[in-house]
Amino acid sequence: MAPTPSPSHHPVTPDYRYFVVRGRLWRMANPELSELERARLVADLMQARRDVGKALRGKDLDAQRLARQAVDAAKRSLGERGPPWWTDGALDYNRRMVRNTPYAGWYAALGIE
């Protein structure tokens, strides 16, 4: 099943592995997650991001570290970080500029930028 494209309308690669923001690839969440599990993990991620902001505003270094660890854990559970969620052996291009990847032609054809 293909994942739902990003609600912010960023282009999604034809294989649904990445979306593109300002010319950079960002890994999509694992489409094999159930909607319930995905929703729970996204809620965890959003709470962790709020906690990072609160810790930054409070200049609490320990809270910042813990909140950033929680962000990382949620993103790893979603499949957005860590080992790729696909199993076909394809390389991971997460966080790379799309122009420097095999997706360059696809992206150029979109006429963005």
Backbone torsions as a table, in degrees:
resi	resn	phi	psi	omega
1	MET	NA	131.3	179.3
2	ALA	-75.5	137.5	178.2
3	PRO	-70.2	160.0	176.2
4	THR	-72.0	129.8	178.0
5	PRO	-57.5	157.0	-179.0
6	SER	-53.1	133.3	-179.7
7	PRO	-64.2	-18.1	179.7
8	SER	-85.7	5.8	173.0
9	HIS	67.1	32.0	172.3
10	HIS	-77.6	146.2	179.5
11	PRO	-62.6	140.5	179.0
12	VAL	-112.4	133.2	-178.6
13	THR	-60.2	154.0	-177.6
14	PRO	-57.6	-26.0	179.1
15	ASP	-91.2	4.3	177.8
16	TYR	61.4	24.4	179.9
17	ARG	-90.5	-27.3	-175.1
18	TYR	-139.3	157.5	163.6
19	PHE	-119.8	162.0	-173.4
20	VAL	-117.3	129.1	174.8
21	VAL	-128.4	121.7	-179.5
22	ARG	48.1	43.3	174.8
23	GLY	79.9	6.2	-178.7
24	ARG	-114.3	139.2	178.1
25	LEU	-82.2	137.0	175.5
26	TRP	-129.7	130.8	-175.5
27	ARG	-68.0	136.5	175.5
28	MET	-76.7	161.4	174.7
29	ALA	-67.9	155.6	179.4
30	ASN	-63.1	118.8	-178.7
31	PRO	-70.5	-11.0	178.6
32	GLU	-80.0	-10.5	176.9
33	LEU	-67.8	142.1	175.0
34	SER	-68.6	157.0	178.6
35	GLU	-59.0	-38.9	179.7
36	LEU	-64.0	-47.1	-179.7
37	GLU	-65.7	-42.7	178.7
38	ARG	-61.0	-45.3	179.8
39	ALA	-62.1	-40.9	178.9
40	ARG	-64.0	-44.5	-179.3
41	LEU	-67.3	-38.1	177.0
42	VAL	-65.1	-40.1	176.8
43	ALA	-62.4	-42.0	176.2
44	ASP	-60.8	-43.9	-180.0
45	LEU	-62.3	-45.7	-179.1
46	MET	-64.5	-38.4	177.3
47	GLN	-65.3	-42.4	179.3
48	ALA	-63.1	-38.4	178.0
49	ARG	-66.5	-39.3	175.7
50	ARG	-62.8	-39.0	179.1
51	ASP	-65.2	-36.1	176.1
52	VAL	-61.3	-48.1	-179.7
53	GLY	-60.1	-43.8	179.2
54	LYS	-62.1	-43.7	180.0
55	ALA	-65.6	-38.4	177.5
56	LEU	-64.0	-45.3	179.6
57	ARG	-63.2	-36.0	179.9
58	GLY	-86.0	-2.6	-179.3
59	LYS	53.8	39.4	179.9
60	ASP	-99.2	99.9	-174.6
61	LEU	-64.3	-38.4	178.6
62	ASP	-65.6	-42.9	178.6
63	ALA	-65.9	-36.6	177.0
64	GLN	-60.6	-47.2	-178.8
65	ARG	-60.1	-47.0	-179.3
66	LEU	-64.7	-41.1	-179.3
67	ALA	-67.1	-40.5	178.4
68	ARG	-66.3	-35.4	175.1
69	GLN	-64.4	-37.9	178.6
70	ALA	-67.3	-38.9	176.0
71	VAL	-60.6	-48.7	-178.7
72	ASP	-60.8	-43.6	-179.8
73	ALA	-61.7	-42.7	179.6
74	ALA	-65.6	-42.8	-179.6
75	LYS	-65.9	-36.7	176.7
76	ARG	-66.7	-41.3	178.8
77	SER	-65.1	-34.5	176.6
78	LEU	-72.8	-19.0	-177.7
79	GLY	93.3	6.3	-178.6
80	GLU	-80.4	-17.5	175.7
81	ARG	-134.0	169.5	179.5
82	GLY	82.5	-159.7	-179.4
83	PRO	-61.0	144.2	178.3
84	PRO	-60.3	148.5	180.0
85	TRP	-83.2	-14.9	179.3
86	TRP	-82.5	159.0	-171.9
87	THR	-120.0	11.4	-177.2
88	ASP	-89.2	3.9	178.3
89	GLY	83.1	0.9	179.3
90	ALA	-63.8	144.1	179.0
91	LEU	-64.5	156.5	177.9
92	ASP	-98.6	126.4	180.0
93	TYR	-111.7	22.0	-179.5
94	ASN	-55.3	133.5	177.2
95	ARG	71.0	8.4	178.6
96	ARG	-93.1	154.2	176.0
97	MET	-68.7	130.3	-175.0
98	VAL	-58.6	-32.7	-178.5
99	ARG	-64.4	-18.2	-178.7
100	ASN	-103.5	21.4	-177.0
101	THR	-131.4	171.6	175.6
102	PRO	-63.8	-9.9	178.8
103	TYR	-85.8	0.3	-174.8
104	ALA	-57.4	-46.2	-179.2
105	GLY	-63.9	-43.4	177.4
106	TRP	-58.3	-47.5	-177.2
107	TYR	-66.7	-42.9	179.3
108	ALA	-59.2	-38.5	-179.2
109	ALA	-66.5	-20.5	177.9
110	LEU	-71.5	-21.0	179.0
111	GLY	72.8	24.1	178.0
112	ILE	-89.1	140.0	178.4
113	GLU	88.9	NA	NA
